[in-house]
Amino acid sequence: MKESRKSIAAEKNRCGTHNCTQAVVCTFADIIGMDEETLKQMGNGFGLGIDNMEGTCGALSGAALVLGLVTKDPKKSMKGMKHIMNKFQERNGATQCRLLKKDEKRPGGLRECVMCVSDATEFLEEELEEMQ
């Protein structure tokens, strides 16, 4: 049985080798047509809602990067991200890292990062399939 992209992305994040953005982007390296190491470096500054500022969830930032690289079309990317953001908001109750992040330091958060990575990857994959 083939492992799902959302499982692959979640594991990249869970094991601590990839931040949320990197986990999503690197999981789509084959579709993007770039090597994982370059994509991982591209995502360096997106940790904790872009450079620890706790803004938009890094997993969603990763989805936006993938859409841009795959579609090469600003209108398609923006339309696709609107769908992804809406689904993500509906499932998780927020799109901002500061509200979402749930860990030992923030037990009141809405969701653990690994679950946000999984959700963003799931919605991105659905969006890419619909665009074909």
C-alpha positions in Angstrom: 0.0 0.0 0.0 1.3 3.4 -1.0 1.9 5.8 1.9 -0.2 9.0 1.6 1.4 12.4 1.1 -0.3 13.7 4.3 1.3 10.8 6.3 4.7 11.5 4.7 4.5 15.2 5.4 3.3 14.6 9.0 6.2 12.2 9.7 8.8 14.8 8.3 7.4 17.3 10.8 6.9 14.8 13.7 10.5 13.6 13.7 11.8 17.1 13.9 13.8 17.2 10.6 11.4 19.7 8.9 9.5 22.7 10.0 5.8 22.9 9.0 6.5 24.6 5.7 9.4 22.4 4.8 7.4 19.2 5.5 4.7 20.2 3.1 6.9 21.5 0.3 9.4 18.6 0.4 6.6 16.1 0.2 5.7 17.5 -3.2 9.3 17.7 -4.6 8.4 15.1 -7.3 5.5 17.2 -8.6 7.4 20.5 -8.3 10.4 19.0 -10.1 13.0 20.3 -7.6 15.3 18.5 -5.2 14.2 18.2 -1.6 17.3 19.9 -0.2 16.7 23.1 -2.2 13.0 23.1 -1.2 13.9 22.5 2.4 16.3 25.5 2.4 13.6 27.6 0.7 11.4 26.9 3.8 14.0 27.8 6.4 12.5 31.1 7.4 8.9 30.0 7.6 9.1 28.2 11.0 6.6 29.2 13.7 4.4 31.3 11.4 7.3 33.0 9.5 10.3 33.5 11.6 8.7 32.9 14.9 6.2 35.7 14.5 3.3 33.2 14.8 1.4 34.5 11.8 -0.1 32.3 9.1 0.5 28.6 9.8 3.7 27.4 8.1 1.9 24.4 6.6 -0.4 26.7 4.8 2.6 28.8 3.6 4.1 25.6 2.3 0.9 24.8 0.4 1.0 28.3 -1.2 4.6 27.8 -2.3 3.7 24.4 -3.8 0.7 25.8 -5.7 2.8 28.7 -7.1 5.5 26.3 -8.2 3.1 23.8 -9.7 0.6 26.1 -11.4 2.9 28.9 -12.4 -0.2 31.0 -12.5 -1.0 33.6 -9.9 -4.8 33.5 -10.4 -4.9 29.6 -10.1 -2.6 29.7 -7.1 -4.7 32.4 -5.3 -8.0 30.6 -6.1 -6.6 27.3 -4.9 -5.2 28.8 -1.7 -8.6 30.3 -1.0 -10.1 26.8 -1.1 -7.4 25.4 1.0 -7.6 28.2 3.6 -11.3 27.8 3.9 -11.2 24.1 4.4 -8.3 24.5 6.9 -10.2 27.2 8.8 -13.3 25.1 8.9 -11.5 22.0 10.2 -9.1 23.7 12.6 -10.9 26.9 13.7 -8.0 29.2 12.8 -5.2 29.7 10.2 -2.7 31.6 12.5 0.1 29.7 14.2 -0.4 31.6 17.4 -4.0 30.3 17.8 -3.3 26.8 16.4 -0.1 25.7 18.0 -0.8 23.2 20.8 2.2 21.7 22.6 3.5 21.4 26.2 4.1 25.2 26.3 0.7 26.0 24.9 -1.8 23.4 26.0 -4.7 25.8 25.1 -3.8 25.7 21.4 -6.3 24.3 18.9 -4.1 21.7 17.1 -0.7 20.1 17.2 1.6 21.2 14.3 1.8 17.7 12.9 -2.0 17.6 12.4 -1.9 21.0 10.7 0.8 19.7 8.4 -1.4 16.7 7.7 -4.5 18.8 7.0 -2.7 21.3 4.7 -1.1 18.5 2.7 -4.5 16.7 2.4 -6.2 19.9 1.1 -3.3 20.7 -1.2 -3.4 17.3 -2.7 -7.1 17.5 -3.3 -6.7 21.0 -4.9 -4.0 19.8 -7.2 -6.1 16.8 -8.3 -9.1 19.1 -9.0 -6.9 21.4 -11.1 -5.9 18.5 -13.5 
